[in-house]
């Protein structure tokens, strides 16, 4: 048949290497996220202890220009995520 391609699987060693690389990158990303949470947890928990709601905390972080992990702006759910993580 013209234009058809036979099924081709990458060699097992190539697939294994990709899997290993993906696992390593996932572990590195998790470590970066944990470091990020450890750096921000004191600030976020102090704001909540001072009486700010997650909505108010997110707004305050956005006003201060504090970068949010993976998003343009802080949201209340991301504030709660940081609070749930234990540094």
HTML snippet that shows the backbone in 3Dmol.js (N, CA, C, O; Angstrom):
<script src="https://3Dmol.org/build/3Dmol-min.js"></script>
<div id="view" style="width:600px;height:400px;position:relative"></div>
<script>
const pdb = `
ATOM      1  N   UNK A   1       0.833  -1.178   0.000  1.00  0.00           N
ATOM      2  CA  UNK A   1       0.000   0.000   0.000  1.00  0.00           C
ATOM      3  C   UNK A   1       0.875   1.237   0.000  1.00  0.00           C
ATOM      4  O   UNK A   1       1.894   1.296   0.687  1.00  0.00           O
ATOM      5  N   UNK A   2       0.480   2.182  -0.746  1.00  0.00           N
ATOM      6  CA  UNK A   2       1.229   3.419  -0.808  1.00  0.00           C
ATOM      7  C   UNK A   2       0.862   4.289   0.385  1.00  0.00           C
ATOM      8  O   UNK A   2      -0.313   4.412   0.731  1.00  0.00           O
ATOM      9  N   UNK A   3       1.860   4.889   1.009  1.00  0.00           N
ATOM     10  CA  UNK A   3       1.626   5.807   2.109  1.00  0.00           C
ATOM     11  C   UNK A   3       1.412   5.156   3.459  1.00  0.00           C
ATOM     12  O   UNK A   3       1.323   5.865   4.461  1.00  0.00           O
ATOM     13  N   UNK A   4       1.327   3.845   3.529  1.00  0.00           N
ATOM     14  CA  UNK A   4       1.147   3.228   4.838  1.00  0.00           C
ATOM     15  C   UNK A   4       2.509   2.953   5.461  1.00  0.00           C
ATOM     16  O   UNK A   4       3.499   2.730   4.765  1.00  0.00           O
ATOM     17  N   UNK A   5       2.531   2.976   6.779  1.00  0.00           N
ATOM     18  CA  UNK A   5       3.780   2.721   7.495  1.00  0.00           C
ATOM     19  C   UNK A   5       3.613   1.459   8.317  1.00  0.00           C
ATOM     20  O   UNK A   5       2.572   1.252   8.939  1.00  0.00           O
ATOM     21  N   UNK A   6       4.613   0.632   8.324  1.00  0.00           N
ATOM     22  CA  UNK A   6       4.515  -0.556   9.172  1.00  0.00           C
ATOM     23  C   UNK A   6       4.562  -0.143  10.642  1.00  0.00           C
ATOM     24  O   UNK A   6       5.155   0.871  11.010  1.00  0.00           O
ATOM     25  N   UNK A   7       3.921  -0.959  11.461  1.00  0.00           N
ATOM     26  CA  UNK A   7       4.022  -0.692  12.903  1.00  0.00           C
ATOM     27  C   UNK A   7       5.479  -0.768  13.299  1.00  0.00           C
ATOM     28  O   UNK A   7       6.192  -1.709  12.950  1.00  0.00           O
ATOM     29  N   UNK A   8       5.897   0.226  14.023  1.00  0.00           N
ATOM     30  CA  UNK A   8       7.294   0.258  14.446  1.00  0.00           C
ATOM     31  C   UNK A   8       7.343   0.632  15.912  1.00  0.00           C
ATOM     32  O   UNK A   8       6.875   1.700  16.306  1.00  0.00           O
ATOM     33  N   UNK A   9       7.899  -0.232  16.701  1.00  0.00           N
ATOM     34  CA  UNK A   9       8.094   0.056  18.112  1.00  0.00           C
ATOM     35  C   UNK A   9       9.562   0.396  18.312  1.00  0.00           C
ATOM     36  O   UNK A   9      10.429  -0.240  17.712  1.00  0.00           O
ATOM     37  N   UNK A  10       9.853   1.387  19.145  1.00  0.00           N
ATOM     38  CA  UNK A  10      11.254   1.689  19.404  1.00  0.00           C
ATOM     39  C   UNK A  10      11.902   0.520  20.137  1.00  0.00           C
ATOM     40  O   UNK A  10      11.223  -0.234  20.834  1.00  0.00           O
ATOM     41  N   UNK A  11      13.188   0.373  19.983  1.00  0.00           N
ATOM     42  CA  UNK A  11      13.866  -0.691  20.722  1.00  0.00           C
ATOM     43  C   UNK A  11      13.592  -0.548  22.214  1.00  0.00           C
ATOM     44  O   UNK A  11      13.419   0.562  22.717  1.00  0.00           O
ATOM     45  N   UNK A  12      13.554  -1.663  22.909  1.00  0.00           N
ATOM     46  CA  UNK A  12      13.257  -1.648  24.343  1.00  0.00           C
ATOM     47  C   UNK A  12      14.209  -0.730  25.094  1.00  0.00           C
ATOM     48  O   UNK A  12      13.802  -0.058  26.041  1.00  0.00           O
ATOM     49  N   UNK A  13      15.466  -0.694  24.685  1.00  0.00           N
ATOM     50  CA  UNK A  13      16.434   0.146  25.392  1.00  0.00           C
ATOM     51  C   UNK A  13      16.089   1.626  25.244  1.00  0.00           C
ATOM     52  O   UNK A  13      16.285   2.399  26.182  1.00  0.00           O
ATOM     53  N   UNK A  14      15.580   2.029  24.085  1.00  0.00           N
ATOM     54  CA  UNK A  14      15.189   3.423  23.871  1.00  0.00           C
ATOM     55  C   UNK A  14      13.970   3.765  24.716  1.00  0.00           C
ATOM     56  O   UNK A  14      13.932   4.819  25.350  1.00  0.00           O
ATOM     57  N   UNK A  15      12.984   2.891  24.730  1.00  0.00           N
ATOM     58  CA  UNK A  15      11.783   3.124  25.530  1.00  0.00           C
ATOM     59  C   UNK A  15      12.135   3.167  27.010  1.00  0.00           C
ATOM     60  O   UNK A  15      11.612   4.000  27.750  1.00  0.00           O
ATOM     61  N   UNK A  16      13.006   2.288  27.437  1.00  0.00           N
ATOM     62  CA  UNK A  16      13.432   2.255  28.829  1.00  0.00           C
ATOM     63  C   UNK A  16      14.170   3.537  29.206  1.00  0.00           C
ATOM     64  O   UNK A  16      13.974   4.075  30.295  1.00  0.00           O
ATOM     65  N   UNK A  17      15.009   4.016  28.313  1.00  0.00           N
ATOM     66  CA  UNK A  17      15.752   5.252  28.577  1.00  0.00           C
ATOM     67  C   UNK A  17      14.795   6.432  28.694  1.00  0.00           C
ATOM     68  O   UNK A  17      14.971   7.293  29.556  1.00  0.00           O
ATOM     69  N   UNK A  18      13.779   6.475  27.827  1.00  0.00           N
ATOM     70  CA  UNK A  18      12.798   7.562  27.901  1.00  0.00           C
ATOM     71  C   UNK A  18      12.020   7.505  29.207  1.00  0.00           C
ATOM     72  O   UNK A  18      11.754   8.537  29.824  1.00  0.00           O
ATOM     73  N   UNK A  19      11.659   6.314  29.623  1.00  0.00           N
ATOM     74  CA  UNK A  19      10.925   6.141  30.872  1.00  0.00           C
ATOM     75  C   UNK A  19      11.782   6.604  32.051  1.00  0.00           C
ATOM     76  O   UNK A  19      11.298   7.298  32.947  1.00  0.00           O
ATOM     77  N   UNK A  20      13.052   6.215  32.041  1.00  0.00           N
ATOM     78  CA  UNK A  20      13.975   6.618  33.102  1.00  0.00           C
ATOM     79  C   UNK A  20      14.126   8.134  33.128  1.00  0.00           C
ATOM     80  O   UNK A  20      14.129   8.738  34.200  1.00  0.00           O
ATOM     81  N   UNK A  21      14.250   8.750  31.961  1.00  0.00           N
ATOM     82  CA  UNK A  21      14.382  10.203  31.872  1.00  0.00           C
ATOM     83  C   UNK A  21      13.126  10.887  32.401  1.00  0.00           C
ATOM     84  O   UNK A  21      13.221  11.870  33.136  1.00  0.00           O
ATOM     85  N   UNK A  22      11.961  10.382  32.040  1.00  0.00           N
ATOM     86  CA  UNK A  22      10.699  10.969  32.503  1.00  0.00           C
ATOM     87  C   UNK A  22      10.575  10.865  34.019  1.00  0.00           C
ATOM     88  O   UNK A  22      10.138  11.813  34.672  1.00  0.00           O
ATOM     89  N   UNK A  23      10.955   9.722  34.581  1.00  0.00           N
ATOM     90  CA  UNK A  23      10.894   9.551  36.036  1.00  0.00           C
ATOM     91  C   UNK A  23      11.853  10.513  36.730  1.00  0.00           C
ATOM     92  O   UNK A  23      11.513  11.097  37.759  1.00  0.00           O
ATOM     93  N   UNK A  24      13.050  10.681  36.168  1.00  0.00           N
ATOM     94  CA  UNK A  24      14.034  11.593  36.753  1.00  0.00           C
ATOM     95  C   UNK A  24      13.515  13.031  36.704  1.00  0.00           C
ATOM     96  O   UNK A  24      13.637  13.774  37.677  1.00  0.00           O
ATOM     97  N   UNK A  25      12.936  13.416  35.567  1.00  0.00           N
ATOM     98  CA  UNK A  25      12.406  14.775  35.431  1.00  0.00           C
ATOM     99  C   UNK A  25      11.239  15.009  36.386  1.00  0.00           C
ATOM    100  O   UNK A  25      11.103  16.097  36.946  1.00  0.00           O
ATOM    101  N   UNK A  26      10.404  14.002  36.574  1.00  0.00           N
ATOM    102  CA  UNK A  26       9.291  14.117  37.510  1.00  0.00           C
ATOM    103  C   UNK A  26       9.811  14.302  38.929  1.00  0.00           C
ATOM    104  O   UNK A  26       9.291  15.127  39.680  1.00  0.00           O
ATOM    105  N   UNK A  27      10.829  13.543  39.296  1.00  0.00           N
ATOM    106  CA  UNK A  27      11.419  13.672  40.629  1.00  0.00           C
ATOM    107  C   UNK A  27      12.058  15.044  40.815  1.00  0.00           C
ATOM    108  O   UNK A  27      11.945  15.644  41.884  1.00  0.00           O
ATOM    109  N   UNK A  28      12.725  15.539  39.781  1.00  0.00           N
ATOM    110  CA  UNK A  28      13.345  16.864  39.864  1.00  0.00           C
ATOM    111  C   UNK A  28      12.281  17.944  40.009  1.00  0.00           C
ATOM    112  O   UNK A  28      12.452  18.881  40.789  1.00  0.00           O
ATOM    113  N   UNK A  29      11.192  17.823  39.270  1.00  0.00           N
ATOM    114  CA  UNK A  29      10.106  18.793  39.349  1.00  0.00           C
ATOM    115  C   UNK A  29       9.454  18.759  40.731  1.00  0.00           C
ATOM    116  O   UNK A  29       9.126  19.807  41.286  1.00  0.00           O
ATOM    117  N   UNK A  30       9.267  17.574  41.281  1.00  0.00           N
ATOM    118  CA  UNK A  30       8.694  17.445  42.623  1.00  0.00           C
ATOM    119  C   UNK A  30       9.606  18.092  43.660  1.00  0.00           C
ATOM    120  O   UNK A  30       9.123  18.737  44.592  1.00  0.00           O
ATOM    121  N   UNK A  31      10.910  17.928  43.509  1.00  0.00           N
ATOM    122  CA  UNK A  31      11.862  18.548  44.438  1.00  0.00           C
ATOM    123  C   UNK A  31      11.823  20.070  44.326  1.00  0.00           C
ATOM    124  O   UNK A  31      11.891  20.768  45.338  1.00  0.00           O
ATOM    125  N   UNK A  32      11.716  20.586  43.109  1.00  0.00           N
ATOM    126  CA  UNK A  32      11.606  22.037  42.925  1.00  0.00           C
ATOM    127  C   UNK A  32      10.325  22.574  43.556  1.00  0.00           C
ATOM    128  O   UNK A  32      10.340  23.617  44.209  1.00  0.00           O
ATOM    129  N   UNK A  33       9.219  21.858  43.362  1.00  0.00           N
ATOM    130  CA  UNK A  33       7.955  22.289  43.955  1.00  0.00           C
ATOM    131  C   UNK A  33       8.056  22.292  45.471  1.00  0.00           C
ATOM    132  O   UNK A  33       7.568  23.215  46.122  1.00  0.00           O
ATOM    133  N   UNK A  34       8.684  21.269  46.040  1.00  0.00           N
ATOM    134  CA  UNK A  34       8.824  21.199  47.493  1.00  0.00           C
ATOM    135  C   UNK A  34       9.662  22.364  48.008  1.00  0.00           C
ATOM    136  O   UNK A  34       9.337  22.945  49.043  1.00  0.00           O
ATOM    137  N   UNK A  35      10.734  22.713  47.302  1.00  0.00           N
ATOM    138  CA  UNK A  35      11.562  23.860  47.699  1.00  0.00           C
ATOM    139  C   UNK A  35      10.755  25.154  47.612  1.00  0.00           C
ATOM    140  O   UNK A  35      10.884  26.027  48.470  1.00  0.00           O
ATOM    141  N   UNK A  36       9.935  25.276  46.592  1.00  0.00           N
ATOM    142  CA  UNK A  36       9.075  26.448  46.412  1.00  0.00           C
ATOM    143  C   UNK A  36       8.097  26.569  47.582  1.00  0.00           C
ATOM    144  O   UNK A  36       7.924  27.647  48.150  1.00  0.00           O
ATOM    145  N   UNK A  37       7.464  25.457  47.932  1.00  0.00           N
ATOM    146  CA  UNK A  37       6.511  25.453  49.044  1.00  0.00           C
ATOM    147  C   UNK A  37       7.222  25.796  50.347  1.00  0.00           C
ATOM    148  O   UNK A  37       6.701  26.574  51.146  1.00  0.00           O
ATOM    149  N   UNK A  38       8.397  25.230  50.571  1.00  0.00           N
ATOM    150  CA  UNK A  38       9.145  25.510  51.797  1.00  0.00           C
ATOM    151  C   UNK A  38       9.487  26.987  51.914  1.00  0.00           C
ATOM    152  O   UNK A  38       9.487  27.544  53.012  1.00  0.00           O
ATOM    153  N   UNK A  39       9.779  27.621  50.783  1.00  0.00           N
ATOM    154  CA  UNK A  39      10.113  29.045  50.800  1.00  0.00           C
ATOM    155  C   UNK A  39       8.877  29.906  51.081  1.00  0.00           C
ATOM    156  O   UNK A  39       8.976  30.920  51.772  1.00  0.00           O
ATOM    157  N   UNK A  40       7.726  29.514  50.557  1.00  0.00           N
ATOM    158  CA  UNK A  40       6.519  30.335  50.685  1.00  0.00           C
ATOM    159  C   UNK A  40       5.624  29.979  51.864  1.00  0.00           C
ATOM    160  O   UNK A  40       4.815  30.802  52.294  1.00  0.00           O
ATOM    161  N   UNK A  41       5.755  28.786  52.383  1.00  0.00           N
ATOM    162  CA  UNK A  41       4.853  28.341  53.447  1.00  0.00           C
ATOM    163  C   UNK A  41       4.827  29.301  54.636  1.00  0.00           C
ATOM    164  O   UNK A  41       3.739  29.624  55.112  1.00  0.00           O
ATOM    165  N   UNK A  42       5.967  29.772  55.137  1.00  0.00           N
ATOM    166  CA  UNK A  42       5.910  30.688  56.284  1.00  0.00           C
ATOM    167  C   UNK A  42       5.113  31.963  55.983  1.00  0.00           C
ATOM    168  O   UNK A  42       4.316  32.403  56.812  1.00  0.00           O
ATOM    169  N   UNK A  43       5.320  32.545  54.827  1.00  0.00           N
ATOM    170  CA  UNK A  43       4.604  33.765  54.459  1.00  0.00           C
ATOM    171  C   UNK A  43       3.106  33.513  54.351  1.00  0.00           C
ATOM    172  O   UNK A  43       2.302  34.263  54.905  1.00  0.00           O
ATOM    173  N   UNK A  44       2.737  32.461  53.641  1.00  0.00           N
ATOM    174  CA  UNK A  44       1.318  32.152  53.435  1.00  0.00           C
ATOM    175  C   UNK A  44       0.652  31.798  54.762  1.00  0.00           C
ATOM    176  O   UNK A  44      -0.453  32.265  55.038  1.00  0.00           O
ATOM    177  N   UNK A  45       1.301  30.990  55.579  1.00  0.00           N
ATOM    178  CA  UNK A  45       0.684  30.608  56.857  1.00  0.00           C
ATOM    179  C   UNK A  45       0.588  31.806  57.799  1.00  0.00           C
ATOM    180  O   UNK A  45      -0.377  31.906  58.557  1.00  0.00           O
ATOM    181  N   UNK A  46       1.566  32.718  57.772  1.00  0.00           N
ATOM    182  CA  UNK A  46       1.472  33.939  58.585  1.00  0.00           C
ATOM    183  C   UNK A  46       0.279  34.786  58.166  1.00  0.00           C
ATOM    184  O   UNK A  46      -0.420  35.341  59.014  1.00  0.00           O
ATOM    185  N   UNK A  47       0.045  34.887  56.867  1.00  0.00           N
ATOM    186  CA  UNK A  47      -1.093  35.676  56.377  1.00  0.00           C
ATOM    187  C   UNK A  47      -2.414  35.081  56.859  1.00  0.00           C
ATOM    188  O   UNK A  47      -3.311  35.807  57.285  1.00  0.00           O
ATOM    189  N   UNK A  48      -2.523  33.766  56.788  1.00  0.00           N
ATOM    190  CA  UNK A  48      -3.760  33.105  57.208  1.00  0.00           C
ATOM    191  C   UNK A  48      -3.913  33.206  58.724  1.00  0.00           C
ATOM    192  O   UNK A  48      -5.016  33.433  59.223  1.00  0.00           O
ATOM    193  N   UNK A  49      -2.804  33.039  59.462  1.00  0.00           N
ATOM    194  CA  UNK A  49      -2.860  33.182  60.922  1.00  0.00           C
ATOM    195  C   UNK A  49      -3.273  34.598  61.333  1.00  0.00           C
ATOM    196  O   UNK A  49      -3.899  34.794  62.375  1.00  0.00           O
ATOM    197  N   UNK A  50      -2.914  35.580  60.504  1.00  0.00           N
ATOM    198  CA  UNK A  50      -3.281  36.972  60.783  1.00  0.00           C
ATOM    199  C   UNK A  50      -4.751  37.243  60.475  1.00  0.00           C
ATOM    200  O   UNK A  50      -5.245  38.345  60.716  1.00  0.00           O
ATOM    201  N   UNK A  51      -5.452  36.242  59.941  1.00  0.00           N
ATOM    202  CA  UNK A  51      -6.881  36.380  59.723  1.00  0.00           C
ATOM    203  C   UNK A  51      -7.317  36.507  58.276  1.00  0.00           C
ATOM    204  O   UNK A  51      -8.509  36.650  58.003  1.00  0.00           O
ATOM    205  N   UNK A  52      -6.373  36.457  57.340  1.00  0.00           N
ATOM    206  CA  UNK A  52      -6.752  36.542  55.931  1.00  0.00           C
ATOM    207  C   UNK A  52      -7.324  35.208  55.468  1.00  0.00           C
ATOM    208  O   UNK A  52      -6.822  34.146  55.837  1.00  0.00           O
ATOM    209  N   UNK A  53      -8.357  35.269  54.673  1.00  0.00           N
ATOM    210  CA  UNK A  53      -8.928  34.067  54.062  1.00  0.00           C
ATOM    211  C   UNK A  53      -8.026  33.648  52.899  1.00  0.00           C
ATOM    212  O   UNK A  53      -7.168  34.426  52.482  1.00  0.00           O
ATOM    213  N   UNK A  54      -8.202  32.440  52.370  1.00  0.00           N
ATOM    214  CA  UNK A  54      -7.435  32.063  51.177  1.00  0.00           C
ATOM    215  C   UNK A  54      -7.646  33.032  50.010  1.00  0.00           C
ATOM    216  O   UNK A  54      -6.713  33.297  49.251  1.00  0.00           O
ATOM    217  N   UNK A  55      -8.869  33.565  49.860  1.00  0.00           N
ATOM    218  CA  UNK A  55      -9.133  34.563  48.806  1.00  0.00           C
ATOM    219  C   UNK A  55      -8.292  35.815  49.030  1.00  0.00           C
ATOM    220  O   UNK A  55      -7.652  36.322  48.109  1.00  0.00           O
ATOM    221  N   UNK A  56      -8.303  36.299  50.258  1.00  0.00           N
ATOM    222  CA  UNK A  56      -7.551  37.516  50.586  1.00  0.00           C
ATOM    223  C   UNK A  56      -6.047  37.286  50.488  1.00  0.00           C
ATOM    224  O   UNK A  56      -5.303  38.165  50.052  1.00  0.00           O
ATOM    225  N   UNK A  57      -5.606  36.102  50.896  1.00  0.00           N
ATOM    226  CA  UNK A  57      -4.184  35.770  50.809  1.00  0.00           C
ATOM    227  C   UNK A  57      -3.738  35.735  49.359  1.00  0.00           C
ATOM    228  O   UNK A  57      -2.685  36.275  49.021  1.00  0.00           O
ATOM    229  N   UNK A  58      -4.525  35.108  48.500  1.00  0.00           N
ATOM    230  CA  UNK A  58      -4.190  35.058  47.070  1.00  0.00           C
ATOM    231  C   UNK A  58      -4.104  36.468  46.497  1.00  0.00           C
ATOM    232  O   UNK A  58      -3.178  36.780  45.748  1.00  0.00           O
ATOM    233  N   UNK A  59      -5.060  37.314  46.844  1.00  0.00           N
ATOM    234  CA  UNK A  59      -5.053  38.695  46.346  1.00  0.00           C
ATOM    235  C   UNK A  59      -3.817  39.445  46.840  1.00  0.00           C
ATOM    236  O   UNK A  59      -3.202  40.198  46.084  1.00  0.00           O
ATOM    237  N   UNK A  60      -3.453  39.242  48.106  1.00  0.00           N
ATOM    238  CA  UNK A  60      -2.276  39.918  48.662  1.00  0.00           C
ATOM    239  C   UNK A  60      -0.994  39.450  47.975  1.00  0.00           C
ATOM    240  O   UNK A  60      -0.121  40.263  47.672  1.00  0.00           O
ATOM    241  N   UNK A  61      -0.878  38.153  47.731  1.00  0.00           N
ATOM    242  CA  UNK A  61       0.306  37.628  47.041  1.00  0.00           C
ATOM    243  C   UNK A  61       0.393  38.198  45.626  1.00  0.00           C
ATOM    244  O   UNK A  61       1.478  38.540  45.156  1.00  0.00           O
ATOM    245  N   UNK A  62      -0.740  38.299  44.957  1.00  0.00           N
ATOM    246  CA  UNK A  62      -0.767  38.874  43.605  1.00  0.00           C
ATOM    247  C   UNK A  62      -0.377  40.349  43.629  1.00  0.00           C
ATOM    248  O   UNK A  62       0.377  40.805  42.770  1.00  0.00           O
ATOM    249  N   UNK A  63      -0.890  41.102  44.614  1.00  0.00           N
ATOM    250  CA  UNK A  63      -0.530  42.525  44.723  1.00  0.00           C
ATOM    251  C   UNK A  63       0.960  42.712  44.954  1.00  0.00           C
ATOM    252  O   UNK A  63       1.568  43.645  44.428  1.00  0.00           O
ATOM    253  N   UNK A  64       1.545  41.816  45.746  1.00  0.00           N
ATOM    254  CA  UNK A  64       2.983  41.896  46.039  1.00  0.00           C
ATOM    255  C   UNK A  64       3.847  41.428  44.870  1.00  0.00           C
ATOM    256  O   UNK A  64       5.064  41.616  44.878  1.00  0.00           O
ATOM    257  N   UNK A  65       3.225  40.828  43.882  1.00  0.00           N
ATOM    258  CA  UNK A  65       3.972  40.350  42.720  1.00  0.00           C
ATOM    259  C   UNK A  65       4.749  39.072  42.977  1.00  0.00           C
ATOM    260  O   UNK A  65       5.729  38.787  42.289  1.00  0.00           O
ATOM    261  N   UNK A  66       4.312  38.300  43.969  1.00  0.00           N
ATOM    262  CA  UNK A  66       4.981  37.037  44.293  1.00  0.00           C
ATOM    263  C   UNK A  66       4.553  35.999  43.263  1.00  0.00           C
ATOM    264  O   UNK A  66       3.361  35.739  43.105  1.00  0.00           O
ATOM    265  N   UNK A  67       5.518  35.404  42.562  1.00  0.00           N
ATOM    266  CA  UNK A  67       5.162  34.458  41.498  1.00  0.00           C
ATOM    267  C   UNK A  67       4.458  33.218  42.034  1.00  0.00           C
ATOM    268  O   UNK A  67       4.735  32.739  43.134  1.00  0.00           O
ATOM    269  N   UNK A  68       3.559  32.730  41.232  1.00  0.00           N
ATOM    270  CA  UNK A  68       2.790  31.538  41.558  1.00  0.00           C
ATOM    271  C   UNK A  68       3.337  30.363  40.750  1.00  0.00           C
ATOM    272  O   UNK A  68       3.737  30.528  39.597  1.00  0.00           O
ATOM    273  N   UNK A  69       3.353  29.203  41.347  1.00  0.00           N
ATOM    274  CA  UNK A  69       3.872  28.000  40.691  1.00  0.00           C
ATOM    275  C   UNK A  69       2.958  27.585  39.541  1.00  0.00           C
ATOM    276  O   UNK A  69       1.819  27.177  39.768  1.00  0.00           O
ATOM    277  N   UNK A  70       3.451  27.689  38.314  1.00  0.00           N
ATOM    278  CA  UNK A  70       2.733  27.179  37.152  1.00  0.00           C
ATOM    279  C   UNK A  70       1.531  27.982  36.693  1.00  0.00           C
ATOM    280  O   UNK A  70       0.812  27.550  35.792  1.00  0.00           O
ATOM    281  N   UNK A  71       1.300  29.127  37.284  1.00  0.00           N
ATOM    282  CA  UNK A  71       0.153  29.956  36.901  1.00  0.00           C
ATOM    283  C   UNK A  71       0.574  31.415  36.871  1.00  0.00           C
ATOM    284  O   UNK A  71       1.615  31.794  37.408  1.00  0.00           O
ATOM    285  N   UNK A  72      -0.260  32.223  36.230  1.00  0.00           N
ATOM    286  CA  UNK A  72       0.016  33.659  36.178  1.00  0.00           C
ATOM    287  C   UNK A  72      -0.314  34.351  37.492  1.00  0.00           C
ATOM    288  O   UNK A  72       0.345  35.312  37.888  1.00  0.00           O
ATOM    289  N   UNK A  73      -1.347  33.846  38.159  1.00  0.00           N
ATOM    290  CA  UNK A  73      -1.821  34.502  39.377  1.00  0.00           C
ATOM    291  C   UNK A  73      -2.151  33.466  40.445  1.00  0.00           C
ATOM    292  O   UNK A  73      -2.445  32.308  40.148  1.00  0.00           O
ATOM    293  N   UNK A  74      -2.093  33.919  41.698  1.00  0.00           N
ATOM    294  CA  UNK A  74      -2.489  33.087  42.818  1.00  0.00           C
ATOM    295  C   UNK A  74      -4.005  32.939  42.840  1.00  0.00           C
ATOM    296  O   UNK A  74      -4.743  33.856  42.481  1.00  0.00           O
ATOM    297  N   UNK A  75      -4.446  31.768  43.269  1.00  0.00           N
ATOM    298  CA  UNK A  75      -5.866  31.504  43.475  1.00  0.00           C
ATOM    299  C   UNK A  75      -6.036  30.957  44.893  1.00  0.00           C
ATOM    300  O   UNK A  75      -5.071  30.471  45.481  1.00  0.00           O
ATOM    301  N   UNK A  76      -7.234  31.028  45.444  1.00  0.00           N
ATOM    302  CA  UNK A  76      -7.451  30.473  46.781  1.00  0.00           C
ATOM    303  C   UNK A  76      -7.079  28.990  46.874  1.00  0.00           C
ATOM    304  O   UNK A  76      -6.553  28.550  47.897  1.00  0.00           O
ATOM    305  N   UNK A  77      -7.344  28.223  45.827  1.00  0.00           N
ATOM    306  CA  UNK A  77      -7.019  26.787  45.892  1.00  0.00           C
ATOM    307  C   UNK A  77      -5.508  26.566  45.950  1.00  0.00           C
ATOM    308  O   UNK A  77      -5.048  25.623  46.595  1.00  0.00           O
ATOM    309  N   UNK A  78      -4.736  27.418  45.289  1.00  0.00           N
ATOM    310  CA  UNK A  78      -3.280  27.275  45.366  1.00  0.00           C
ATOM    311  C   UNK A  78      -2.757  27.675  46.740  1.00  0.00           C
ATOM    312  O   UNK A  78      -1.780  27.104  47.225  1.00  0.00           O
ATOM    313  N   UNK A  79      -3.398  28.644  47.363  1.00  0.00           N
ATOM    314  CA  UNK A  79      -3.042  29.004  48.740  1.00  0.00           C
ATOM    315  C   UNK A  79      -3.286  27.801  49.644  1.00  0.00           C
ATOM    316  O   UNK A  79      -2.441  27.463  50.472  1.00  0.00           O
ATOM    317  N   UNK A  80      -4.444  27.153  49.484  1.00  0.00           N
ATOM    318  CA  UNK A  80      -4.748  25.969  50.299  1.00  0.00           C
ATOM    319  C   UNK A  80      -3.759  24.835  50.028  1.00  0.00           C
ATOM    320  O   UNK A  80      -3.397  24.097  50.945  1.00  0.00           O
ATOM    321  N   UNK A  81      -3.325  24.695  48.784  1.00  0.00           N
ATOM    322  CA  UNK A  81      -2.332  23.661  48.454  1.00  0.00           C
ATOM    323  C   UNK A  81      -1.034  23.912  49.206  1.00  0.00           C
ATOM    324  O   UNK A  81      -0.453  22.982  49.766  1.00  0.00           O
ATOM    325  N   UNK A  82      -0.574  25.153  49.226  1.00  0.00           N
ATOM    326  CA  UNK A  82       0.662  25.482  49.950  1.00  0.00           C
ATOM    327  C   UNK A  82       0.480  25.210  51.437  1.00  0.00           C
ATOM    328  O   UNK A  82       1.387  24.691  52.087  1.00  0.00           O
ATOM    329  N   UNK A  83      -0.680  25.555  51.980  1.00  0.00           N
ATOM    330  CA  UNK A  83      -0.925  25.335  53.407  1.00  0.00           C
ATOM    331  C   UNK A  83      -0.966  23.851  53.762  1.00  0.00           C
ATOM    332  O   UNK A  83      -0.551  23.465  54.855  1.00  0.00           O
ATOM    333  N   UNK A  84      -1.461  23.020  52.852  1.00  0.00           N
ATOM    334  CA  UNK A  84      -1.530  21.565  53.108  1.00  0.00           C
ATOM    335  C   UNK A  84      -0.162  20.911  53.097  1.00  0.00           C
ATOM    336  O   UNK A  84       0.052  19.904  53.772  1.00  0.00           O
ATOM    337  N   UNK A  85       0.760  21.470  52.343  1.00  0.00           N
ATOM    338  CA  UNK A  85       2.099  20.892  52.246  1.00  0.00           C
ATOM    339  C   UNK A  85       2.865  21.197  53.526  1.00  0.00           C
ATOM    340  O   UNK A  85       2.792  22.309  54.049  1.00  0.00           O
ATOM    341  N   UNK A  86       3.565  20.254  54.005  1.00  0.00           N
ATOM    342  CA  UNK A  86       4.377  20.459  55.206  1.00  0.00           C
ATOM    343  C   UNK A  86       5.823  20.655  54.785  1.00  0.00           C
ATOM    344  O   UNK A  86       6.429  19.757  54.200  1.00  0.00           O
ATOM    345  N   UNK A  87       6.381  21.827  55.080  1.00  0.00           N
ATOM    346  CA  UNK A  87       7.797  22.042  54.700  1.00  0.00           C
ATOM    347  C   UNK A  87       8.744  21.182  55.509  1.00  0.00           C
ATOM    348  O   UNK A  87       9.957  21.245  55.312  1.00  0.00           O
TER     349      UNK A  87
END
`;
const viewer = $3Dmol.createViewer("view");
viewer.addModel(pdb, "pdb");
viewer.setStyle({}, {cartoon: {color: "spectrum"}});
viewer.zoomTo();
viewer.render();
</script>
